[in-house]
Amino acid sequence: MVSQPKWSALATAVGPAARHQVALAPYTSMRVGGPADLLVVVESAKELARAVRLARQHSAPWRVLGAGCNVLVSDGGLRGLVIINRAASVVLENREMEAESGAKLAAVAERSVNGGLGGLTWAAGLPGTVGGAVVGNAGAYGGDVADVLRSAVVLEPDGEVRERPQSWFEFRYRGSKLKGVSGIEGQRPQTDGRESSAPSGADWVILKAILELDMGDAIALRAEADEIIERRRTSHPPGPTMGSTFKNPPGDHAGRLIEQAGLKGHRIGGAQISEQHANFFINVGGATAHDVRGLIQHAQMEVARKLGVRLELEVELLGRQETA
Ligand SMILES: Cc1cc2nc3c(=O)[nH]c(=O)nc-3n(C[C@H](O)[C@H](O)[C@H](O)COP(=O)(O)OP(=O)(O)OC[C@H]3O[C@@H](n4cnc5c(N)ncnc54)[C@H](O)[C@@H]3O)c2cc1C
């Protein structure tokens, strides 16, 4: 007798777009990660909300992924339903931009620059979606999401959709109240050895963001955005990466500390600490989550041992992390 795949009733409810046992590596910027039990790609905020509601109805764990630029998915993959968010419609009216959460932040920034609107040039060329950027309060070159977000439309744990003001998100450096607790030590408790089934953002889903922009000078904004794109191109190493692995400790730079600990170029399996920028870990070919996690632990240990600084993860560890 052929056994039914797990979550087959949920798959039927989601519809023909749902696929079983899909490798997540291609859905992450690090190109690492095992299979999702079930995966669906959604193209609108309405489809996104529907998929989450169905997962809840079937008591399945679920996780929304944007571009997968800020996560390390375990080699064992993720249980339940993974929803890849490609809801990307954007409406610009006067100085207000309403963007669905799967829109690419860089594309939204480009659109604001082309419209002569300021406030988002820092996001020029920044990988990831609007939803991921809100969760992690993405920022660069002196700006961040908290500066421009007026409000966001959120699917709540009770199934209602509400518009929440900027203050509700409790933004902090590279975080908000929706960012899951992560870190080698700080992962959600899995003391009984079971897989964490914690959904994204502790159960809230961002459907849309409303950004408030300023009137600006189109030529000056273009020049500023181009300069930032060029700075990214020259300072960021090429290759599959999650961007900055660790947060910068107050008054210092994680990359500088890792370099000072003599770890530039250090390699475990297919994962390497970049020679160019030590806070960027690169998949130089065939890296596993186990390799990357080993490198994370090694960097944390060596920086603590040699320099007395505890590096805190910026990236989120998803799925059950096997011991490195
Ligand atoms: C080369 C490179 C450079 C980078 N440079 C920067 C930089 O300068 N500054 C910076 O801040 N970051 C940077 N990053 C990190 C990354 O681009 C940002 O964190 C980005 O905002 C993540 O968006 P994402 O769509 O990829 O999120 P994902 O990685 O897909 O998701 C991140 C978290 O958000 C949750 N999530 C995603 N969408 C939603 C949603 N709609 N509702 C609820 N939860 C959601 C996910 O479940 C997960 O917990 C860089 C990454 C790379 C690869």
The ligand as an SDF file (V2000), in Angstrom:
LIG
                    3D

 53 58  0  0  0  0  0  0  0  0999 V2000
   23.9460   40.0920   -0.5550 C   0  0  0  0  0  0  0  0  0  0  0  0
   23.0380   40.4860    0.5880 C   0  0  0  0  0  0  0  0  0  0  0  0
   23.1150   41.7750    1.1020 C   0  0  0  0  0  0  0  0  0  0  0  0
   22.2780   42.1580    2.1640 C   0  0  0  0  0  0  0  0  0  0  0  0
   22.3710   43.4300    2.6400 N   0  0  0  0  0  0  0  0  0  0  0  0
   21.5510   43.8140    3.6450 C   0  0  0  0  0  0  0  0  0  0  0  0
   21.6000   45.1630    4.1570 C   0  0  0  0  0  0  0  0  0  0  0  0
   22.3580   46.0120    3.6920 O   0  0  0  0  0  0  0  0  0  0  0  0
   20.7630   45.4810    5.1680 N   0  0  0  0  0  0  0  0  0  0  0  0
   19.8780   44.5840    5.7070 C   0  0  0  0  0  0  0  0  0  0  0  0
   19.1290   44.9420    6.6160 O   0  0  0  0  0  0  0  0  0  0  0  0
   19.8190   43.3100    5.2520 N   0  0  0  0  0  0  0  0  0  0  0  0
   20.6210   42.9060    4.2360 C   0  0  0  0  0  0  0  0  0  0  0  0
   20.5620   41.6200    3.7780 N   0  0  0  0  0  0  0  0  0  0  0  0
   19.6340   40.6650    4.4040 C   0  0  0  0  0  0  0  0  0  0  0  0
   18.2660   40.5950    3.6830 C   0  0  0  0  0  0  0  0  0  0  0  0
   18.3540   41.1080    2.3960 O   0  0  0  0  0  0  0  0  0  0  0  0
   17.1970   41.3700    4.4300 C   0  0  0  0  0  0  0  0  0  0  0  0
   17.1210   40.9260    5.7520 O   0  0  0  0  0  0  0  0  0  0  0  0
   15.8290   41.2190    3.7540 C   0  0  0  0  0  0  0  0  0  0  0  0
   14.9870   42.2280    4.2340 O   0  0  0  0  0  0  0  0  0  0  0  0
   15.1950   39.8550    3.9740 C   0  0  0  0  0  0  0  0  0  0  0  0
   14.0290   39.7770    3.1740 O   0  0  0  0  0  0  0  0  0  0  0  0
   13.5380   38.3770    2.6250 P   0  0  0  0  0  0  0  0  0  0  0  0
   12.3420   38.6050    1.7930 O   0  0  0  0  0  0  0  0  0  0  0  0
   14.6550   37.6700    1.9650 O   0  0  0  0  0  0  0  0  0  0  0  0
   13.1480   37.6650    3.9840 O   0  0  0  0  0  0  0  0  0  0  0  0
   13.2220   36.0910    4.2840 P   0  0  0  0  0  0  0  0  0  0  0  0
   14.6540   35.7220    4.4900 O   0  0  0  0  0  0  0  0  0  0  0  0
   12.4500   35.3370    3.2950 O   0  0  0  0  0  0  0  0  0  0  0  0
   12.4640   36.0350    5.6860 O   0  0  0  0  0  0  0  0  0  0  0  0
   13.0350   36.5970    6.8480 C   0  0  0  0  0  0  0  0  0  0  0  0
   12.0490   36.4020    8.0170 C   0  0  0  0  0  0  0  0  0  0  0  0
   10.8750   37.1490    7.7690 O   0  0  0  0  0  0  0  0  0  0  0  0
    9.7200   36.2900    7.7500 C   0  0  0  0  0  0  0  0  0  0  0  0
    8.8460   36.8270    6.7090 N   0  0  0  0  0  0  0  0  0  0  0  0
    9.1440   37.0630    5.4030 C   0  0  0  0  0  0  0  0  0  0  0  0
    8.0770   37.6160    4.7850 N   0  0  0  0  0  0  0  0  0  0  0  0
    7.1020   37.7230    5.7160 C   0  0  0  0  0  0  0  0  0  0  0  0
    5.7690   38.2140    5.6870 C   0  0  0  0  0  0  0  0  0  0  0  0
    5.1970   38.7000    4.5820 N   0  0  0  0  0  0  0  0  0  0  0  0
    5.0460   38.1760    6.8480 N   0  0  0  0  0  0  0  0  0  0  0  0
    5.5870   37.6750    8.0050 C   0  0  0  0  0  0  0  0  0  0  0  0
    6.8460   37.1870    8.0800 N   0  0  0  0  0  0  0  0  0  0  0  0
    7.5920   37.2180    6.9430 C   0  0  0  0  0  0  0  0  0  0  0  0
   10.2680   34.9160    7.4130 C   0  0  0  0  0  0  0  0  0  0  0  0
    9.4020   33.9010    7.8630 O   0  0  0  0  0  0  0  0  0  0  0  0
   11.5800   34.9410    8.1710 C   0  0  0  0  0  0  0  0  0  0  0  0
   11.3140   34.7110    9.5290 O   0  0  0  0  0  0  0  0  0  0  0  0
   21.3640   41.2250    2.7160 C   0  0  0  0  0  0  0  0  0  0  0  0
   21.2940   39.9330    2.1770 C   0  0  0  0  0  0  0  0  0  0  0  0
   22.1070   39.5580    1.1250 C   0  0  0  0  0  0  0  0  0  0  0  0
   21.9790   38.1720    0.5640 C   0  0  0  0  0  0  0  0  0  0  0  0
  1  2  1  0
  2  3  1  0
  2 52  2  0
  3  4  2  0
  4  5  1  0
  4 50  1  0
  5  6  2  0
  6  7  1  0
  6 13  1  0
  7  8  2  0
  7  9  1  0
  9 10  1  0
 10 11  2  0
 10 12  1  0
 12 13  2  0
 13 14  1  0
 14 15  1  0
 14 50  1  0
 15 16  1  0
 16 17  1  0
 16 18  1  0
 18 19  1  0
 18 20  1  0
 20 21  1  0
 20 22  1  0
 22 23  1  0
 23 24  1  0
 24 25  2  0
 24 26  1  0
 24 27  1  0
 27 28  1  0
 28 29  2  0
 28 30  1  0
 28 31  1  0
 31 32  1  0
 32 33  1  0
 33 34  1  0
 33 48  1  0
 34 35  1  0
 35 36  1  0
 35 46  1  0
 36 37  1  0
 36 45  1  0
 37 38  2  0
 38 39  1  0
 39 40  1  0
 39 45  2  0
 40 41  1  0
 40 42  2  0
 42 43  1  0
 43 44  2  0
 44 45  1  0
 46 47  1  0
 46 48  1  0
 48 49  1  0
 50 51  2  0
 51 52  1  0
 52 53  1  0
M  END
$$$$
